[in-house]
């Protein structure tokens, strides 16, 4: 625990925004003010982080998906890296309106992305005019940037991990409409009521964002290991049960018929 607190302090997680920009609802998470800048209570950060890690691990252990969302410049690279490390979907460039509420339509666009990849990887691209090639390449880059992170998301997630709810307000709104749990790193200018599992902390510092996302990704990996252990345990129990069951020799129909005739 002491190592975690020291890591959070070293990463600058306790630095908030200027006191003039604060949201009064964040008062319970603020330790004090220094040089017109609010200082976040590290104890609240640790409490929120541990609570979020426990919940996320349980969600993944149940076989559900967790979606990482962070499109601001400071969070984009970390969101993609940590989501890929724990093999979960992510949105790191731009939140597409209806990504959750209109999920079926978004999924249908994946076929177009695959079609464009097929055209670009083969010799078909040379059969198009230069203008058309440029148009197809531009369309592919745009779709790849927006859809690549969620191309393997075959169902709605049970939890969203968000960096800065103010920036990702559309994702928060869609999650609330569908009853999807939200877990977010929130700064002193955010509204904690919009988030189910708030983690008070600096959402503008690259090191701060990276540290929090690393811990949450570790929780996803731990939950995935529990799923693997559970499956292995179920398989071993099944094999043990099958080995204990007595194997009864089944008589052929002809032998049964002959036995009946002799009795008669």
N, C-alpha and C positions, 0 to 999 in steps of 0.2 A: 504493500500500500504506500509506504514512504517513497519507494522508487517511482511509483506512478505520479504521486504529488510533485516530486522533483522534476520529472519529465514534463509535466504540464506547465510548471513554472518556467522551466528552461525554454519551452516552446512559445511562451508568451500567451498562453490560453487565457490568463486572467486579465488581459488588457481589453477594456471595453471601448465604446465610442466617447466622443465628447459629451459632457453632461447636458449640453443644450439639446442634444439629439436623442435623449433617452426616452424610453417608453415607461411610464409610471408602473405598469403591470410587472416590470422586471425588478421592482424594488426588493422582493424577497431574495433575489439572487445576487444582489450587489453588496459588496463588503464595505466600500467607502468611495471617496473621491480624492484624487490627487492631481494637482495641476490641471484642473478642469476636465479631467478624464476619469470616468468611472472604472473602478477596480472590481472585477467579478470575484465572488466568493468561491475559492477553489474547492471547498468542501461540497458546495452544491454541484460543482462540475463533476467531481468524483462520484457523488451520489447518482447524478443523472446518467453518467457514463456506465456505471456498473449495472444500473437498472435496465438501460438500453441493451447492454451486452447479454444480460440474462434473457431478456425477452426475445432478442434476435436469434440466440442459440436455440431457444424453444421452438420458434417459428420454423427454422431450417430443419430441426430434428423431426418436425412433423411432415417434412417433404414439401413445404411451401417455398415460394420465391421471395427474394428481397430485391427491390429496385433501388439502385444508387442514383441520386439526382444532384447535380451541381454544375451549373453552366457558367458561373462567374469565372473570370480569368484566374483568380487565385486557387480555385478548386477544381477546375476542369481536368487537368492532368492527373491529379491525385485520385479523383473519382474514377477515371478510366483505369488507372493502374491497379487500384485496390479491388475494383469490381472484377477485373480480369483475373486477378490473383485468386480470388475466392469463387470464380466461375459463376458470377451473377450478372444479370442485365444492368445496363447503366444508360443514363442520358447526360452527356457532358458538353454538348454543343448548343442545342436549342430544344426547348420543350415544345413538342408538336401539340397544338390544341386538340383535345380529344384522344390523346394517347392512351388514356384509361377508359374514359366514358364512351369513346367510339373505337374501342379496341379492335373490333372485327374489321373495320375499314382500314385501320393502320396495318393490320396483319396482311390484308390483301395487297398492299403496296410492296410487300416483300417479294412477291412473284415478279414484279417489274424490276426490282433491284437485281434479282437473280438473272432475269432476262438480259439486262444491260451488262452484267458480268460475263455472261456467255458470249455476247456479241464482241465485247472487248478482248476476251481471251482467245477467240478464234480468228479465222481469216475473214469473217463476215464484215468486219469494220471497213476493210479496204473497198468493199463494193459500194459503200456510200460516198456521196460527194464530200468534199472537205468541209463545207459549211455544216452538213448533217453530222459529220464526225465530231466537229467542235461542239455541236448542240448536244449530241449523245454523251460526250465526255463531261460536259458541264452538268447535265442532268444526273449522271452517275455520281459525280463528286458531291453534289448537293444531297442526293438520297443516301449515299454512303455515310456522309457526315451526320445526318439526322437519324438514320435507322439502324446503322450497324450495331450499336450497343444493345438494341432490343430485338435483333433478328432471331435470337434463340428463345425469346420469351413467348412460349406457346400458351400461356394462361396468365390471368391477372395476378399480380403479386399480393402477398398478404401484408407486407410492410414496405414503407418508403423510407430510405435514409436520405435526408435532405441537408444541404449546406445553405444556410441563409433563407428562411421562409419568406422574407420580404422579396427576394429576387425570384423565388420559385412559387409565387402565390397561385399561379394557375395549377401547378401540380398539387399544391395543398388543397385547393378548391375541389379538384376532381377526386382526390383521395377521400375527402370528407363526404362527398356525394355518394360514393360507393362503399363507405364504411371501412376503408383501408387504413390501418394504423400508420401514423407518421412519427418518425423519430428524427429530430433535427438539431443541428448545432446552431444555437441562437445567440445573437449578440444583444447588447443593451438597448438597441433600437427596434427589437422585434416584439411581437405579441405572443407570449407563451401559451395563451388560451387557444391559439390556432393549431398547436402541436400536442399530440398525445404523450410523447416522451421527450421533453425538452432536455438538451444538454447545454447549459449556459457556458459560453466560451467565445473566444475571438474567432469570428468567421471571415476575417479579412487577412489574417496572417497565414502565409503558405505553410510554415512549420506547424502552426496550430491545427490547421485543417488536416494536414497529412497525418499528424499524430492521432487525432480522434478517429479518422477514417481507418487507419491501420488497426486500432483496437476493435473497431466494429467489424472489419473484415476478418480479424482473428476469431471473433465470436461466430461468424458465419461458417468458417472452416471447422471450428469445434463442433458446431451443430451438424455439419455434413458428416463428420467422423462418427457421431452418435448414430446417424442413419445407417452407415456402413456396418457398424458393430451390431446394430439391431437386426439387420438383414442376415449377417453371418450367424448370429445367435439363433434366429428363426430357422435357418437352413440346417444347422447342426441338430436342433431339437427335432426337426422333421425327419432327418436321417436316422437319429437315435430311435424315434418312435417306429419308423418303418422296419428297422433291424430287430426290434423287440417283438413285433407282431408275428405270430406263428404262420408259416406258409402251409396252407392246406392243399393237399394234392387233389386236383379236380378230376373226377372220373369221366371218361368219354361217354357220350350218350348211348353208344352201342352196348357198352358194358352194363349200364344201368338197365337197359331194355332186356338184356339176356337174364339179368338177375331177377327181374320181375317175372319172366316166363318160367324160370325154374321154380320159383315160389308157388306159382299157379299149378 
